[in-house]
Amino acid sequence: MRVLIVEDEPALAGAVRDGLRLAAIAADTAGDGHLALELLDINSYDVAVLDRDIPGPSGDDIAQAIVASGSGLPILMLTAADRLDDKASGFELGADDYLTKPFEMRELILRIRALARRAPRSTPPVHELAGIRLDPFRREVYRDGRYVALTRKQFAVLQVLVEAGGGVISAEELLERAWDENADPFTNAVRITVSALRKRLGEPWVILTVPGAGYRIDVDGARDATTAEDATLPERAGNA
């Protein structure tokens, strides 16, 4: 899952970003309306968290732009404006949820996950594929009934692959969806993380490498020789 946080207080934006990352949610931040609109134009997000009072186009303006785009992107307004009239106007502008400051990080995470689950493009809360059972809300993974302990990044990568239902996901798309905007597009972090993830899941390897295309979950038992070769990378590098 990837979230956009629009908040002009750097300390709060950083705290929210770090809190979401601890919950295996990738997060980008924008301190003004212009940057927020730019990020929305070039990236795909699952939820937008908007402060209403920000420099440039306001949070209200951004909410209206999201609604007008027809993307269906869920909007959570996170603001100090706590009067009933403020909340009413926020919902009228297209907000799907409204949380006032101060707030508990756990509640924010629960609300974000609930919005992503209700979004038209969302998938069932528990995913089962090729012997893998992935619960994004409990952050639990089982392989053939065996619990598998994963790092936050490994979990995020596996979630993207499982949700693809056996379809091929490129390294570039994994980098976009499981990391954030600060990730180096030339890094080998994706290959290293996938290699470590394979080891955690155990044999027979269930994540296949599709040469020149990316990775996919093996839903038909067709093994790929490159899978075993990639799995020889050191696991410690995948914990980044």
JOSULPE-V601146 format. One record per helix or strand of 3 or more residues. SS is the DSSP state (h for helix, s for strand). FROM is the first residue (numbers start at 0). TO is the last residue. If there is no record, write none. Layout:
((SS & FROM & TO) (SS & FROM & TO))
This chain:
((s & 1 & 5) (h & 9 & 21) (s & 25 & 29) (h & 32 & 41) (s & 46 & 49) (h & 58 & 68) (s & 73 & 78) (h & 83 & 91) (s & 96 & 99) (h & 104 & 117) (s & 125 & 128) (s & 131 & 134) (s & 139 & 142) (h & 151 & 162) (h & 170 & 177) (h & 188 & 200) (s & 206 & 209) (s & 213 & 216) (h & 224 & 229) (h & 234 & 238))
